[in-house]
Each structure stands twice: as structure tokens, then as C-alpha cells.
Amino acid sequence: MSAFFCAENLKIRYEPFPIGQMAPVVEDGVYEELLDDWPDLELFEYKAHQGHKWTLAETCNGANYRKFVKETPVWTRFDRWIKSPDFIDAIMGSLLERHIDLGYRPGISRTRQMVKNLKAMVRGRPANRGIRLAASWEFQMISADGGHLLPHTDAPSKIVTMTLSMVRKGEWDISTGGGIDINRPIHESLAFNQLNDQARFEDMETIDTLEFLPNSGVVFIKTFNSWHSVRPIQGPKDGLMRRNIIVNVMAR
């Protein structure tokens, strides 16, 4: 495993959809380095309609994102790891070990897959092209003073989402909130949400909360009912931010 991904402590719950938490995610020294080199607020794009959220990604202030990652060695290394086949193998292998089979087999190279497909075609069988996956990631911040994420299930293009909390020990009081809520719709008409419509907090029953803790990661599978949210945070009005890395694994 990489210094950026220590998944041996990943614990999964399977209902109402597969979701789990692990800590630590990143080796301590590397985690401190990531925190020390967190990007400045002015590089981010503010999205008021999404609950006082700031995003820095390929699709949000992309020029700032690419320049910062390229010029910051620890984030350059992180970027290379996340976008490498090794990361895909690591996260999918960790899920497979926990009985979550998404049809992807770690360790099968493209060349080996091509050979298998050719053999299948020669024998008159349909080629099994398997699932080709790619990962992307972004910086995210939500204001500790009322920031939130409305209940949603994630875009259909996503297969797996991983979050990594970026907060120092003692910096965040969990009593103020900021954890990821696992939700179940109160009304059965909202049970199916493959296309990722947003809902209101009052439309959801919170069945568990994964607390926002230092160097903690949440991994979950996008499903038709993977409802999750962050309820309004009741923190101080002093500029404190809920800092997070969001990693998405998608089919391509």
C-alpha cells in the first residue's frame, strides 16, 4: 500500500448501501505535509448554492488547481498516486476483500485483458472487456459556520467515492457537526435516486453518522439509494473550514 492509502482499518457497513470509514488513511508524516501545504482560499471557487462550499478541481478554477498541484511536491505525488492504476487496484481490492465485487479485478493489465479477449474471440465466445476505471480528485472546504451538503446520492458516472478529512488534531470539535450522515428517505417515493436529485434534510431519516475526524476516510459505493449529507455545521464564526479531499472512481 502507498503512504497515501492505509486501508487495513477500513470497516464497511452494507445497509442501506455499502459505506465504510477508516483511520488513519495517510501515514502521519505525509498527512502533516499535506496539511502544511493546503491551498489558499483565494484559489478556490465559491458555491453558495451548494451550502457555503469552496471547491478547487479540474472543473472548478482548473488553471489554479493544475498550477498548485504541479508546483507543490507533496500534492504532485498525491495526484500521481490517485491517477495511477495502483490506486485503482488498491481501493477495488480492498472492497473485494470485504465482499463488495464491482466486476473489476485488480492486477489484470490491459495487455493481459487483450490476450484473454483474443482467445475468447478465437473460441467463438464474446470478449469480456471488463470495467475500465479512472480516478479524479478535488479539494473541498465547507464553512464551519452553517456550511452543509444537502442529501444526495452522487452522479451516475461515479462508482466509488472516497473522502479524506484534512484537519489537525484538536482543531475540530465533533460536537459542532461536520460528519457524513447516512440517510434513509422517509417517503418511499424518494427511495430510487439514480440520477442524483437533491432532497431536503427533513425528507431524510439519519440512520448513522460518520464523524469528521483527523486523517479519517469514508468510502462508499454509488447506488440508487446512496443518500448521504452533511447537516448544517454549528461552528464558530471565525473562518474555520471543514477541509476535505474528494476522490471519485469512474468508469471510462
Backbone as CSV, one residue per row, in Angstrom:
resi,resn,N_x,N_y,N_z,CA_x,CA_y,CA_z,C_x,C_y,C_z
1,MET,0.834,-1.207,0.000,0.000,0.000,0.000,0.872,1.263,0.000
2,SER,0.319,2.336,-0.506,1.028,3.607,-0.541,0.926,4.322,0.799
3,ALA,1.866,5.275,1.016,1.783,6.124,2.203,0.512,6.959,2.200
4,PHE,-0.133,7.075,1.040,-1.367,7.853,0.917,-2.624,7.018,1.145
5,PHE,-2.491,5.712,1.372,-3.689,4.882,1.446,-3.421,3.655,2.303
6,CYS,-3.793,3.739,3.564,-3.626,2.629,4.502,-5.012,2.072,4.807
7,ALA,-5.438,1.079,4.046,-6.836,0.648,4.077,-7.109,-0.517,5.003
8,GLU,-6.100,-0.974,5.750,-6.331,-2.166,6.566,-7.384,-1.954,7.652
9,ASN,-7.640,-0.691,8.023,-8.633,-0.417,9.073,-10.022,-0.088,8.512
10,LEU,-10.198,-0.269,7.211,-11.497,0.029,6.604,-12.572,-0.930,7.123
11,LYS,-13.604,-0.349,7.706,-14.731,-1.128,8.213,-15.984,-0.720,7.448
12,ILE,-16.642,-1.708,6.877,-17.782,-1.476,5.989,-19.093,-1.871,6.663
13,ARG,-20.109,-1.039,6.464,-21.488,-1.450,6.735,-22.158,-1.609,5.377
14,TYR,-23.093,-2.538,5.275,-23.629,-2.935,3.975,-25.048,-2.440,3.720
15,GLU,-25.686,-1.920,4.717,-27.047,-1.409,4.570,-27.112,0.030,5.082
16,PRO,-27.897,0.901,4.415,-28.733,0.635,3.239,-27.943,0.608,1.927
17,PHE,-26.650,0.959,1.981,-25.747,0.839,0.839,-24.347,0.660,1.404
18,PRO,-23.403,0.119,0.638,-22.060,-0.114,1.176,-21.319,1.200,1.441
19,ILE,-20.920,1.390,2.689,-20.196,2.589,3.088,-19.335,2.235,4.294
20,GLY,-18.150,2.792,4.350,-17.258,2.472,5.460,-16.328,3.622,5.790
21,GLN,-15.650,3.475,6.918,-14.734,4.509,7.393,-13.417,3.855,7.797
22,MET,-12.328,4.580,7.612,-11.020,4.088,8.027,-10.200,5.236,8.585
23,ALA,-9.319,4.901,9.520,-8.410,5.884,10.102,-7.234,5.142,10.748
24,PRO,-6.017,5.602,10.495,-5.691,6.679,9.570,-5.749,6.217,8.122
25,VAL,-5.807,7.190,7.222,-5.754,6.903,5.792,-4.333,7.098,5.278
26,VAL,-3.701,8.181,5.724,-2.383,8.586,5.250,-1.377,8.454,6.394
27,GLU,-0.160,8.052,6.083,0.876,7.989,7.110,1.030,9.358,7.774
28,ASP,1.273,9.378,9.083,1.228,10.618,9.872,2.104,11.724,9.310
29,GLY,3.354,11.424,8.988,4.253,12.461,8.493,3.793,13.048,7.178
30,VAL,3.290,12.197,6.298,2.797,12.662,4.999,1.523,13.481,5.188
31,TYR,0.692,13.060,6.128,-0.548,13.798,6.407,-0.238,15.225,6.870
32,GLU,0.727,15.374,7.751,1.120,16.712,8.212,1.655,17.549,7.067
33,GLU,2.369,16.909,6.149,2.894,17.627,4.989,1.759,18.116,4.096
34,LEU,0.756,17.291,3.905,-0.411,17.705,3.116,-1.127,18.883,3.763
35,LEU,-1.277,18.828,5.088,-1.924,19.925,5.799,-1.118,21.211,5.701
36,ASP,0.191,21.103,5.850,1.053,22.290,5.794,0.962,22.973,4.438
37,ASP,0.723,22.202,3.393,0.709,22.753,2.036,-0.702,22.797,1.450
38,TRP,-1.693,22.947,2.304,-3.079,23.090,1.830,-3.207,24.395,1.039
39,PRO,-3.928,24.420,-0.094,-4.023,25.632,-0.917,-4.777,26.772,-0.228
40,ASP,-4.408,27.991,-0.590,-5.046,29.188,-0.042,-6.475,29.333,-0.556
41,LEU,-7.312,29.970,0.248,-8.732,30.103,-0.056,-8.980,30.806,-1.394
42,GLU,-8.145,31.788,-1.728,-8.395,32.559,-2.947,-8.249,31.731,-4.228
43,LEU,-7.690,30.544,-4.128,-7.572,29.681,-5.299,-8.869,28.935,-5.597
44,PHE,-9.768,28.881,-4.636,-10.984,28.078,-4.739,-12.105,28.828,-5.450
45,GLU,-13.106,28.071,-5.896,-14.348,28.629,-6.423,-15.441,28.460,-5.377
46,TYR,-16.122,29.540,-5.055,-17.169,29.516,-4.031,-18.499,29.163,-4.654
47,LYS,-19.210,28.243,-4.000,-20.506,27.789,-4.492,-21.536,27.956,-3.388
48,ALA,-22.122,29.137,-3.332,-23.071,29.455,-2.260,-24.276,28.534,-2.295
49,HIS,-24.755,28.184,-3.497,-25.972,27.380,-3.624,-25.757,25.932,-3.183
50,GLN,-24.518,25.541,-2.954,-24.229,24.177,-2.518,-23.888,24.113,-1.028
51,GLY,-24.294,25.125,-0.288,-24.156,25.069,1.165,-22.889,25.705,1.697
52,HIS,-22.506,26.865,1.130,-21.288,27.555,1.551,-20.070,26.640,1.382
53,LYS,-19.904,26.177,0.130,-18.834,25.249,-0.207,-17.838,25.913,-1.139
54,TRP,-16.559,25.607,-0.937,-15.486,26.058,-1.811,-14.848,24.829,-2.450
55,THR,-14.608,24.900,-3.771,-14.050,23.759,-4.494,-12.878,24.211,-5.345
56,LEU,-11.848,23.369,-5.379,-10.708,23.572,-6.266,-10.466,22.245,-6.969
57,ALA,-10.687,22.222,-8.289,-10.642,20.962,-9.029,-10.378,21.259,-10.500
58,GLU,-10.250,20.200,-11.289,-10.091,20.366,-12.735,-11.240,21.165,-13.330
59,THR,-12.436,20.984,-12.755,-13.626,21.647,-13.293,-13.987,22.923,-12.556
60,CYS,-13.277,23.267,-11.502,-13.538,24.486,-10.728,-12.219,25.212,-10.515
61,ASN,-12.038,26.321,-11.229,-10.756,27.030,-11.208,-9.617,26.088,-11.596
62,GLY,-9.837,25.400,-12.725,-8.902,24.373,-13.173,-7.476,24.848,-13.347
63,ALA,-7.284,26.081,-13.839,-5.926,26.600,-14.022,-5.215,26.724,-12.678
64,ASN,-5.936,27.223,-11.659,-5.360,27.316,-10.308,-5.013,25.925,-9.763
65,TYR,-5.923,24.989,-9.983,-5.735,23.616,-9.497,-4.481,22.995,-10.105
66,ARG,-4.373,23.044,-11.415,-3.237,22.414,-12.092,-1.914,23.063,-11.708
67,LYS,-1.897,24.391,-11.598,-0.672,25.105,-11.239,-0.254,24.757,-9.812
68,PHE,-1.225,24.751,-8.890,-0.905,24.460,-7.496,-0.378,23.036,-7.345
69,VAL,-1.059,22.074,-7.943,-0.626,20.678,-7.829,0.756,20.491,-8.436
70,LYS,0.999,21.103,-9.579,2.287,20.958,-10.258,3.426,21.563,-9.446
71,GLU,3.141,22.659,-8.730,4.204,23.393,-8.026,4.351,22.975,-6.565
72,THR,3.534,22.059,-6.075,3.583,21.647,-4.674,3.936,20.160,-4.626
73,PRO,5.185,19.830,-4.277,5.670,18.443,-4.423,4.792,17.376,-3.779
74,VAL,4.308,17.615,-2.547,3.532,16.563,-1.896,2.207,16.325,-2.613
75,TRP,1.611,17.383,-3.152,0.361,17.221,-3.889,0.616,16.665,-5.283
76,THR,1.787,16.915,-5.846,2.162,16.266,-7.105,2.224,14.757,-6.917
77,ARG,2.834,14.326,-5.812,2.933,12.892,-5.527,1.550,12.297,-5.278
78,PHE,0.720,13.037,-4.540,-0.641,12.569,-4.273,-1.418,12.407,-5.580
79,ASP,-1.302,13.387,-6.462,-2.000,13.362,-7.745,-1.570,12.152,-8.571
80,ARG,-0.278,11.903,-8.624,0.225,10.764,-9.397,-0.305,9.442,-8.832
81,TRP,-0.359,9.345,-7.503,-0.851,8.122,-6.873,-2.320,7.894,-7.185
82,ILE,-3.145,8.917,-6.997,-4.581,8.770,-7.209,-4.885,8.408,-8.660
83,LYS,-4.132,8.947,-9.595,-4.404,8.716,-11.018,-3.668,7.500,-11.578
84,SER,-3.040,6.738,-10.707,-2.287,5.574,-11.151,-3.141,4.308,-11.096
85,PRO,-2.806,3.292,-11.899,-3.502,2.001,-11.795,-3.353,1.372,-10.411
86,ASP,-2.258,1.688,-9.718,-2.037,1.112,-8.385,-3.128,1.547,-7.404
87,PHE,-3.560,2.807,-7.504,-4.636,3.255,-6.607,-5.935,2.531,-6.916
88,ILE,-6.265,2.423,-8.206,-7.485,1.700,-8.582,-7.435,0.279,-8.040
89,ASP,-6.280,-0.380,-8.223,-6.134,-1.746,-7.715,-6.311,-1.801,-6.199
90,ALA,-5.729,-0.811,-5.502,-5.764,-0.818,-4.034,-7.180,-0.650,-3.503
91,ILE,-7.907,0.309,-4.024,-9.239,0.561,-3.471,-10.220,-0.534,-3.897
92,MET,-10.119,-0.996,-5.147,-11.032,-2.044,-5.582,-10.697,-3.375,-4.910
93,GLY,-9.401,-3.612,-4.689,-9.010,-4.820,-3.983,-9.484,-4.815,-2.545
94,SER,-9.407,-3.650,-1.887,-9.875,-3.535,-0.506,-11.372,-3.808,-0.413
95,LEU,-12.127,-3.322,-1.394,-13.566,-3.574,-1.409,-13.867,-5.043,-1.683
96,LEU,-13.124,-5.635,-2.621,-13.346,-7.036,-2.952,-13.088,-7.934,-1.743
97,GLU,-12.059,-7.600,-0.957,-11.773,-8.361,0.257,-12.927,-8.304,1.246
98,ARG,-13.749,-7.252,1.132,-14.883,-7.064,2.035,-16.195,-7.434,1.358
99,HIS,-16.107,-8.306,0.355,-17.282,-8.897,-0.310,-18.065,-7.885,-1.133
100,ILE,-17.401,-6.827,-1.593,-18.041,-5.863,-2.484,-17.374,-6.006,-3.843
101,ASP,-18.022,-6.752,-4.717,-17.476,-7.086,-6.027,-18.129,-6.197,-7.075
102,LEU,-17.353,-5.274,-7.627,-17.865,-4.347,-8.631,-17.464,-4.761,-10.043
103,GLY,-16.976,-5.996,-10.182,-16.656,-6.515,-11.509,-15.284,-6.146,-12.012
104,TYR,-14.467,-5.562,-11.146,-13.114,-5.166,-11.542,-12.126,-6.071,-10.834
105,ARG,-11.151,-6.598,-11.576,-10.171,-7.492,-10.991,-8.809,-6.813,-10.943
106,PRO,-8.350,-6.417,-9.743,-7.042,-5.789,-9.619,-5.939,-6.679,-10.167
107,GLY,-4.941,-6.039,-10.741,-3.759,-6.764,-11.179,-3.830,-7.293,-12.595
108,ILE,-4.957,-7.150,-13.289,-5.054,-7.600,-14.675,-4.696,-6.433,-15.591
109,SER,-3.578,-6.534,-16.260,-3.112,-5.452,-17.120,-3.955,-5.386,-18.385
110,ARG,-3.847,-4.261,-19.087,-4.581,-4.132,-20.345,-4.117,-5.177,-21.351
111,THR,-2.800,-5.446,-21.371,-2.270,-6.436,-22.310,-2.846,-7.806,-22.027
112,ARG,-2.886,-8.179,-20.738,-3.438,-9.483,-20.378,-4.914,-9.560,-20.725
113,GLN,-5.631,-8.459,-20.507,-7.050,-8.449,-20.844,-7.250,-8.600,-22.347
114,MET,-6.387,-7.959,-23.140,-6.480,-8.065,-24.597,-6.233,-9.499,-25.052
115,VAL,-5.239,-10.176,-24.438,-4.949,-11.561,-24.780,-6.146,-12.453,-24.459
116,LYS,-6.753,-12.233,-23.274,-7.924,-13.013,-22.886,-9.076,-12.783,-23.864
117,ASN,-9.248,-11.540,-24.290,-10.322,-11.235,-25.228,-10.074,-11.905,-26.570
118,LEU,-8.806,-11.901,-27.028,-8.466,-12.520,-28.301,-8.730,-14.021,-28.254
119,LYS,-8.333,-14.664,-27.157,-8.580,-16.100,-27.003,-10.078,-16.394,-27.027
120,ALA,-10.839,-15.551,-26.375,-12.288,-15.746,-26.349,-12.891,-15.644,-27.745
121,MET,-12.407,-14.667,-28.509,-12.931,-14.474,-29.869,-12.578,-15.658,-30.764
122,VAL,-11.334,-16.177,-30.634,-10.917,-17.334,-31.429,-11.792,-18.539,-31.133
123,ARG,-12.212,-18.666,-29.898,-13.050,-19.791,-29.485,-14.534,-19.525,-29.727
124,GLY,-14.834,-18.390,-30.334,-16.213,-18.082,-30.655,-17.028,-17.575,-29.484
125,ARG,-16.340,-17.093,-28.452,-17.025,-16.570,-27.269,-16.968,-15.046,-27.271
126,PRO,-17.931,-14.397,-26.646,-17.887,-12.926,-26.573,-16.720,-12.465,-25.713
127,ALA,-16.073,-11.407,-26.160,-14.963,-10.841,-25.390,-15.495,-10.161,-24.142
128,ASN,-14.814,-10.363,-23.040,-15.159,-9.691,-21.787,-14.182,-8.546,-21.569
129,ARG,-14.588,-7.375,-21.917,-13.686,-6.227,-21.844,-13.484,-5.724,-20.418
130,GLY,-14.295,-6.202,-19.501,-14.142,-5.767,-18.117,-14.519,-4.300,-17.949
131,ILE,-14.227,-3.787,-16.780,-14.528,-2.397,-16.471,-13.229,-1.604,-16.480
132,ARG,-13.178,-0.548,-17.240,-12.021,0.346,-17.241,-12.346,1.532,-16.343
133,LEU,-11.488,1.777,-15.393,-11.751,2.785,-14.377,-10.686,3.874,-14.397
134,ALA,-11.084,5.045,-13.949,-10.158,6.166,-13.782,-10.568,6.932,-12.533
135,ALA,-9.604,7.599,-11.920,-9.873,8.359,-10.692,-9.545,9.826,-10.897
136,SER,-10.328,10.672,-10.262,-10.048,12.109,-10.202,-10.255,12.560,-8.767
137,TRP,-9.772,13.757,-8.455,-9.907,14.211,-7.073,-9.967,15.730,-7.035
138,GLU,-10.416,16.259,-5.882,-10.540,17.702,-5.724,-10.351,18.105,-4.272
139,PHE,-10.019,19.367,-4.089,-10.005,19.986,-2.766,-11.404,20.532,-2.490
140,GLN,-11.845,20.403,-1.243,-13.165,20.921,-0.877,-13.105,21.522,0.526
141,MET,-13.803,22.636,0.704,-13.952,23.235,2.029,-15.398,23.667,2.220
142,ILE,-15.894,23.461,3.435,-17.237,23.908,3.811,-17.107,24.745,5.073
143,SER,-17.775,25.868,5.113,-17.712,26.743,6.280,-18.226,26.039,7.526
144,ALA,-17.481,26.167,8.617,-17.933,25.589,9.895,-19.084,26.389,10.488
145,ASP,-19.381,27.527,9.926,-20.486,28.365,10.381,-21.683,28.179,9.457
146,GLY,-22.393,27.069,9.599,-23.611,26.839,8.830,-23.435,26.101,7.519
147,GLY,-22.201,25.783,7.123,-21.989,25.057,5.884,-22.637,23.688,5.927
148,HIS,-23.028,23.178,4.768,-23.735,21.905,4.716,-23.702,21.336,3.303
149,LEU,-24.075,20.075,3.178,-24.313,19.432,1.888,-25.682,18.773,1.952
150,LEU,-26.577,19.155,1.070,-27.924,18.590,1.060,-27.887,17.097,0.733
151,PRO,-28.887,16.345,1.175,-28.939,14.920,0.852,-28.907,14.680,-0.656
152,HIS,-28.050,13.749,-1.075,-27.903,13.385,-2.482,-27.305,11.989,-2.552
153,THR,-27.216,11.435,-3.760,-26.702,10.073,-3.925,-25.466,9.996,-4.803
154,ASP,-24.994,11.091,-5.335,-23.844,11.204,-6.238,-24.249,10.932,-7.687
155,ALA,-23.455,11.512,-8.595,-23.737,11.415,-10.024,-23.636,9.975,-10.514
156,PRO,-24.424,9.616,-11.526,-24.416,8.242,-12.044,-23.060,7.798,-12.582
157,SER,-22.226,8.753,-13.008,-20.920,8.397,-13.572,-19.956,7.876,-12.510
158,LYS,-20.234,8.135,-11.251,-19.338,7.707,-10.181,-19.628,6.258,-9.786
159,ILE,-18.575,5.542,-9.474,-18.703,4.166,-8.998,-18.366,4.089,-7.516
160,VAL,-17.240,4.670,-7.139,-16.807,4.716,-5.748,-16.389,6.136,-5.418
161,THR,-16.747,6.601,-4.228,-16.284,7.893,-3.726,-15.507,7.672,-2.433
162,MET,-14.392,8.369,-2.310,-13.616,8.343,-1.072,-13.381,9.773,-0.612
163,THR,-13.580,10.037,0.665,-13.257,11.337,1.228,-12.090,11.187,2.188
164,LEU,-11.321,12.243,2.323,-10.217,12.278,3.283,-10.295,13.588,4.048
165,SER,-10.554,13.522,5.341,-10.635,14.733,6.155,-9.249,15.329,6.316
166,MET,-9.164,16.646,6.232,-7.894,17.358,6.330,-7.986,18.359,7.481
167,VAL,-7.814,17.861,8.686,-7.941,18.684,9.886,-6.931,18.198,10.910
168,ARG,-6.335,19.136,11.644,-5.325,18.771,12.642,-5.988,18.282,13.922
169,LYS,-5.264,17.497,14.675,-5.752,17.039,15.964,-6.035,18.246,16.854
170,GLY,-7.212,18.270,17.454,-7.609,19.373,18.319,-8.188,20.566,17.608
171,GLU,-8.173,20.557,16.288,-8.673,21.717,15.530,-10.189,21.696,15.383
172,TRP,-10.775,20.498,15.368,-12.206,20.366,15.072,-12.931,19.731,16.246
173,ASP,-13.982,20.388,16.714,-14.819,19.863,17.785,-15.971,19.098,17.145
174,ILE,-16.023,17.775,17.330,-17.046,16.979,16.644,-18.450,17.320,17.113
175,SER,-18.574,18.002,18.252,-19.912,18.374,18.722,-20.555,19.435,17.826
176,THR,-19.748,20.113,17.001,-20.290,21.116,16.087,-20.859,20.488,14.823
177,GLY,-20.577,19.185,14.589,-21.073,18.506,13.392,-19.978,18.316,12.358
178,GLY,-20.408,18.217,11.111,-19.463,18.027,10.017,-19.326,16.593,9.567
179,GLY,-19.934,15.646,10.302,-19.870,14.251,9.905,-20.770,13.961,8.713
180,ILE,-20.501,12.834,8.059,-21.319,12.406,6.932,-22.479,11.566,7.451
181,ASP,-23.676,12.024,7.187,-24.873,11.293,7.599,-25.239,10.249,6.557
182,ILE,-25.539,9.057,7.012,-26.120,8.009,6.171,-27.628,8.118,6.325
183,ASN,-28.303,8.315,5.209,-29.731,8.637,5.255,-30.602,7.556,4.645
184,ARG,-31.838,7.534,5.114,-32.892,6.720,4.511,-34.093,7.635,4.290
185,PRO,-34.648,7.664,3.070,-35.795,8.537,2.810,-36.992,8.179,3.688
186,ILE,-37.648,9.198,4.201,-38.867,8.978,4.975,-40.008,8.536,4.065
187,HIS,-40.051,9.127,2.861,-41.106,8.797,1.903,-40.549,7.829,0.860
188,GLU,-41.255,6.726,0.610,-40.757,5.712,-0.308,-40.615,6.229,-1.735
189,SER,-41.281,7.323,-2.060,-41.165,7.893,-3.403,-39.753,8.403,-3.690
190,LEU,-38.936,8.603,-2.640,-37.565,9.074,-2.818,-36.541,7.934,-2.754
191,ALA,-37.033,6.706,-2.658,-36.123,5.573,-2.486,-35.204,5.395,-3.682
192,PHE,-35.691,5.672,-4.882,-34.889,5.490,-6.097,-34.385,6.845,-6.580
193,ASN,-33.064,7.023,-6.551,-32.495,8.318,-6.940,-31.203,8.116,-7.730
194,GLN,-31.286,7.330,-8.785,-30.102,7.039,-9.590,-29.499,8.293,-10.209
195,LEU,-30.324,9.272,-10.560,-29.847,10.455,-11.276,-29.437,11.603,-10.356
196,ASN,-29.421,11.370,-9.048,-28.798,12.297,-8.098,-29.557,13.594,-7.892
197,ASP,-30.876,13.517,-7.795,-31.619,14.700,-7.352,-31.283,14.989,-5.887
198,GLN,-31.336,16.260,-5.510,-31.138,16.626,-4.113,-32.472,16.563,-3.369
199,ALA,-32.382,16.349,-2.064,-33.572,16.330,-1.215,-33.369,17.296,-0.051
200,ARG,-34.409,17.473,0.738,-34.327,18.304,1.931,-33.916,17.439,3.127
201,PHE,-33.316,18.076,4.105,-32.946,17.330,5.310,-34.178,16.709,5.972
202,GLU,-35.289,17.431,5.944,-36.488,16.922,6.604,-37.112,15.738,5.866
203,ASP,-36.619,15.450,4.643,-37.104,14.290,3.905,-36.370,13.008,4.293
204,MET,-35.347,13.132,5.153,-34.473,12.010,5.446,-34.475,11.617,6.921
205,GLU,-34.335,10.326,7.136,-34.056,9.786,8.463,-32.558,9.493,8.526
206,THR,-31.878,10.051,9.517,-30.452,9.781,9.692,-30.293,8.483,10.467
207,ILE,-29.673,7.485,9.825,-29.536,6.191,10.496,-28.142,5.980,11.082
208,ASP,-27.187,6.822,10.682,-25.856,6.775,11.276,-25.090,8.003,10.821
209,THR,-24.054,8.362,11.579,-23.187,9.482,11.217,-21.736,9.050,11.357
210,LEU,-20.957,9.268,10.304,-19.532,9.001,10.318,-18.835,10.316,10.655
211,GLU,-18.286,10.402,11.851,-17.776,11.669,12.379,-16.598,12.197,11.562
212,PHE,-16.488,13.515,11.548,-15.387,14.191,10.863,-14.190,14.225,11.805
213,LEU,-13.240,13.336,11.573,-12.094,13.147,12.454,-10.794,13.345,11.685
214,PRO,-9.706,13.712,12.354,-8.428,13.884,11.662,-7.996,12.610,10.945
215,ASN,-7.508,12.783,9.716,-6.932,11.677,8.936,-7.884,10.491,8.855
216,SER,-9.146,10.800,8.622,-10.183,9.777,8.528,-10.763,9.772,7.121
217,GLY,-11.015,8.587,6.596,-11.576,8.475,5.259,-12.903,7.749,5.262
218,VAL,-13.775,8.153,4.382,-15.057,7.483,4.161,-15.068,6.975,2.724
219,VAL,-15.430,5.730,2.542,-15.515,5.109,1.221,-16.923,4.575,1.042
220,PHE,-17.552,4.900,-0.074,-18.882,4.341,-0.309,-19.129,4.116,-1.793
221,ILE,-20.078,3.236,-2.060,-20.451,2.862,-3.414,-21.649,3.694,-3.844
222,LYS,-21.583,4.252,-5.049,-22.734,4.976,-5.576,-23.803,3.944,-5.954
223,THR,-24.988,4.080,-5.383,-26.129,3.239,-5.721,-27.348,4.124,-5.938
224,PHE,-28.463,3.503,-6.268,-29.703,4.261,-6.462,-30.212,4.866,-5.159
225,ASN,-29.715,4.354,-4.017,-30.205,4.847,-2.725,-29.070,5.248,-1.783
226,SER,-27.935,5.654,-2.346,-26.781,6.031,-1.510,-26.933,7.464,-0.977
227,TRP,-28.036,7.707,-0.283,-28.334,9.036,0.248,-27.363,9.380,1.385
228,HIS,-26.683,10.508,1.256,-25.776,10.977,2.298,-25.784,12.497,2.299
229,SER,-25.313,13.072,3.378,-25.367,14.528,3.512,-24.461,14.982,4.646
230,VAL,-24.287,16.287,4.737,-23.652,16.924,5.898,-24.627,17.978,6.394
231,ARG,-25.164,17.784,7.566,-26.132,18.747,8.103,-25.436,20.053,8.488
232,PRO,-26.184,21.161,8.568,-25.569,22.450,8.880,-24.666,22.384,10.104
233,ILE,-23.434,22.833,9.919,-22.426,22.766,10.974,-22.606,23.947,11.918
234,GLN,-22.535,23.675,13.211,-22.765,24.707,14.222,-21.432,25.136,14.842
235,GLY,-20.541,25.614,14.007,-19.218,26.001,14.476,-19.087,27.497,14.695
236,PRO,-17.896,27.939,15.077,-17.669,29.358,15.364,-17.608,30.192,14.088
237,LYS,-17.893,31.475,14.231,-17.825,32.398,13.096,-16.427,33.015,13.021
238,ASP,-15.428,32.151,12.869,-14.053,32.641,12.863,-13.275,32.191,11.629
239,GLY,-13.994,31.751,10.593,-13.336,31.336,9.359,-12.904,29.886,9.330
240,LEU,-13.202,29.119,10.378,-12.831,27.709,10.396,-13.540,26.978,9.265
241,MET,-12.792,26.094,8.602,-13.322,25.344,7.470,-13.241,23.842,7.713
242,ARG,-14.251,23.140,7.225,-14.221,21.679,7.148,-13.489,21.330,5.854
243,ARG,-12.215,20.983,5.962,-11.387,20.708,4.790,-11.439,19.225,4.449
244,ASN,-11.543,18.953,3.170,-11.729,17.580,2.716,-11.084,17.375,1.353
245,ILE,-10.625,16.169,1.094,-10.282,15.730,-0.252,-11.382,14.772,-0.710
246,ILE,-11.856,14.958,-1.925,-12.857,14.075,-2.502,-12.222,13.346,-3.682
247,VAL,-12.243,12.027,-3.639,-11.712,11.198,-4.720,-12.878,10.426,-5.343
248,ASN,-12.967,10.479,-6.658,-14.022,9.768,-7.372,-13.435,8.745,-8.324
249,VAL,-13.933,7.527,-8.277,-13.566,6.491,-9.214,-14.736,6.328,-10.184
250,MET,-14.434,6.442,-11.494,-15.487,6.454,-12.503,-15.156,5.464,-13.613
251,ALA,-16.182,5.007,-14.302,-15.992,4.176,-15.481,-15.640,5.065,-16.660
252,ARG,-14.839,4.524,-17.567,-14.495,5.311,-18.762,-14.541,4.434,-20.014
